[in-house]
Amino acid sequence: MTASLFFIVFGGFLTFTAILNWRHRREEKINLLEAAILKVAGTEPLPLTRLDRILQTFHIIMASIFGPFLLFLGIAMMVDQLGIIP
């Protein structure tokens, strides 16, 4: 039961992340920690390189594959454990 809930929550999170990242994939964004460091230093962030864009696309594709898969796996485990389908 615990594993199925973990898979459902984590799969839902990955699916949500994939949807958000597909919508905003053309925007240049930085994380909060980097933004705080740059604010203290008083500098601008470096532009994204080709490798950064490739890894960003790889991240989106992997989240799009594994998110729904883990969500389906968690639901299947939950159905099996609860005995909903005989």
C-alpha positions, 0 to 999 in steps of 0.5 A: 500500500505504501509503495503504491501511494509513493508511485502515485504521488511521484508519478503525479509529480513527474507528470505535472513537472513534464506538463509545466516544462513542455509549456515553458520550454523556450523560456530561460529560467534559473533556480532560486538558489542560483538567483539568490547567489547572483543577487548577492554577487550583483551579476547577471546569469550566463546564457544557456549553452547548447548542452544546457538546452539538450539536457533540459529537453532530455529532462522533459522527455524522461519526465514525460515517459516515467511520470505516466508510467509510475502513475499507471504502475501505482494505480495498478498496484493499488487496484491489485492490493484492494482487490477491486478487479477480481 
